[in-house]
Amino acid sequence: MIVIERDGRFVVITGWRAWLLVAVAVVVTTAVLAALAFLVIGIAVSMVAFVLIIMPAVVIVALVAWFFQPRRA
């Protein structure tokens, strides 16, 4: 049973309509949480890829540049 108050009047939803509303609410909530979970996982994978691939490449390029720069007297 679902009870909604609108403009001071109570609307009572029972039976199959209440089950349908609850089922729709569960599906929508699950979809929103799944979308947020995939977003967070995508951000985490991107950050790990950045740390494990791009950062070592930047360090290697910096070391090579440091190795080939002219010596100071």
N, C-alpha and C positions, 0 to 999 in steps of 0.2 A: 504494500500500500504506500502510495506517494501522496503527500499532502502539500499543496502549494497555496500560498496566500497571495491574492491579487486584489488590490483596491479594497481591502478589508473583507473580502469574501474568500472562503476556503474552497479550493477545488481538490477533490479526492480522486486519485487515479488508482484503479484496482484491476486485478485480473491480468489478462494477457497484455493489456496496454502498459501496465506497470512493468511487467517482465520485459517487454520490448524496449521501453525507455531505459531500464537498467542495463540491458544487453548493449544497446547503442552507446550508453555512457562508458561501459567497460571497454568496448572496441575502440572508441575514440581516445580514451585514456591510454590504452595499450599502444595505439599508434603514435601518440604524442611522445610517450616515454621511449618507444623504440627509436623514433627519429632523433630524440635527444641523445640516446645512447650511441647511435651510429655517428652523430656529430662529434661527440666526445672522443670516441674511438678514432675517428678520422683525424682529429687534431692531435691526439697522442701519437698516432703512426707518423704523421708529418713531422712532429718534433723529434721523434726517435730517428727518422731518416735524416733529418738535418744534422743531428748530433753525430750520428755514426758515419755519414757519407761526406757531407759538405765541410764540416769542421776539420777532419783530418786532411782533406784536400787543401784547405786554406793554410793549415800548418805546413804542409809539404811545400806549397808554393812560396810561403814566407821563408822557409829554410833554404830553398834553392836560391831565392833572390838574395838572401843574406850571404850565402856562400859565394855568389858571383859578383858581389859589389866590390869596388876597388878598396884596397887596403889603405889605411891612413898611417902616416909616418909617425 
